[in-house]
Amino acid sequence: MLHLRLRKGAANSARGVVRFADELIARLGRAGASGPKLLRADSAFWNHTLMARLERAGWTYSIGVRNYNNVKAQAAQIPDDAWITLVNYPDTGEAQIAETIRVSGRVVGDVAA
């Protein structure tokens, strides 16, 4: 973990995500970090301003998406052979992940049962 900040508000709130990313990008820049940089975050970070900021800084990102009806519809269009079962997942369930590209950025669909 390279950056952590506790904040006010509900746990699922998107409040402050762009500022959080700005702080992280600056911190790694000051540290002289090189190579690929990836932000992995939960669905509270799904924010177009944040994604644009990361892209301008040359970062990639993997951000969860809430399971809205339009997300379910898009996930249903992903071919069956594109889904990969995750290994080392708890024995109480199964998880699969698939990746697809959209014009506005990368969208990762996942399903856990």
Protein Blocks (a to p, Z undefined) as FASTA:
>chain_A
ZZdcddedjfkbcghklmmmmmmmmmmmmnopgcjddddddfklgcfklmmmmmmnopac
ddddddbfklmmmmmmpcfklpccdehiafkbccdddddddfkbccdddddZZ
